[in-house]
């Protein structure tokens, strides 16, 4: 305690446990790539539906 200037704080003597989650970056990047591909696919499907709806509306107006 004398070496630590008589500091009674527990954190001065005990190292805190690292509770952070271990993340596999390679796996996370693979999952992200799959998710982005799925989003792009869904956007393309939505765009096709919108074009179909817009085409239908212009046919009705004529």
Protein Blocks (a to p, Z undefined) as FASTA:
>chain_A
ZZnoopabfklmpccddfbdcddfklmmmmmmmmmmmmmmmmmmmmmmmmmmmmmmmmmm
ZZ
